[in-house]
């Protein structure tokens, strides 16, 4: 008889069950953190190639180079790349002479591991010009 009237233990067990159910459902429903950005050499080189390819859509990159608009080119790279990635861009003509007389960089390198992504860009104007663009990247590891 006494066990039927003493409900405190049963209530505590039901309360613990619902609390654990709430904790487990919260863990299951909250999305996990995305994996950290892979900054291996191959990933950085791919990121550099993708960035240059994106900037070259509709001849935008060749227009910036032809007009020697290095400030806008630097701002485009800053907005395209992660703040944790250092870059240095050099534009060469067909004879591999540097075209840009101003450094296009995000500061000093943040790591000794620097990868280079080369990209060939052709001008879309009436005169045919070819540029070789070397984008050097480094990331915090």
N, C-alpha and C positions, 0 to 999 in steps of 0.2 A: 503494500500500500504506500509506504513511504517513498518508493522509487517513482511511482506514478505522480506524486505531488511535487517532487523535486525536479523542476524543469530547467534549472540554471545550467547544468552540465550539457543538456541537449541544445540549449540555445547557444552556448559558447561554441559547440562543435559546428552548428549550422552557420554561425557567424564566421568562424575560421574558414569554412568551406567557401562561402561567398567571397570572402576577402581574397583567398587564393585564386578563385575563379576570375575575379576582377583584375588581379595582378597579371595572371597569365594571358588574359584577353588583351590587356593593354600592351604587353610585350609583343603579342602576335600582330596587333593592328598598327603599331607605330612602325613606319618604314625605317629600315636600317640605314646607317650612314653610307653614302656612296664611297666606293673605294678611293683611296688616295690617287692622285694623278700619277700615272706611270711616267717617270722622267728619265727612262733609260735613253741611251744614245739613239736607238731606232725610233723611239716615240718622239723625241725632240726633233729629229730630222724629218719625220713625217709631219709633225706640227708646222715646221718651217715651210715645207713644200706646200702643204694645204693653205697656209696663210698667204704665200706668194701667188698661188693659183687663184685664190679668192680675190685678191687685190687686182689681179690681171683681167678680171671679167670685163668685157666690153672695151678693152684697151685702156683701162683707167691707169694702170701702172706705167705703161709706156708714155701716156700723156704727162704724168707727173715727172717722169725722167726727162722727157723732151723739153718741158718747161722749166726744168731744174728746180722744181718745187719740193725741196728736201724737207722743209718744215712740215708740210702736209703729209708727206710720205712717212716721216717719223711719227706723227700723230696717228696715222692709220695703223702703223705697227703697234704702237702703244695700246690702242683700243682693241686690236685683234689678239694680242698675246696676253697671257696671264701676268699679273704683277710680279710673280715669283720667277719669271723667265727674263733673263738678260739677253739683249740682242745687239748686234752690230751688223749693219748692212753696207755693202760696197757694190757700186754699179760699175761694170766694165764695158768698154766698147768691144767691137769685133777683134781688135788687136790686143785685148786684155789690158788696156790702159784705163786707170780709174777715171770715171766721169765725174763723180761727186767730189767736190772740193771741200765739202763740209762733212764732218763726221755725223753719221746717222746711227745713233746709239742710245741706249737707255742708261748709260753710266758706265761704271767699271764692272768687270766680270765678277760674278758672285761665286764662281766655282772654277776649279782648274780644268774640269771636264767641259770642253767646248766642242760642239758638233757644228758642221757646216752643211748647209743645204744650198745647192746651186740650182739656178732656174734660168732658162733662156727665154727672153722676152723680145718679141718683134714689134716694131712700131707699125701702126695701121695707117699712117699717113701716106701721101703719094711717094715720098722718098723712103726706100726700104732701109730700115735701121735695125740692127740686132744688138741687144744688150744681154750681158751675162750678169746675173744678180747673185751675189753670194751673201746669204744670210747666216750669220754665226749665232748660235744659241747656247745658253748655259742656264742651268737651273739649280736651285737649292736642293741638295740630295739628303 
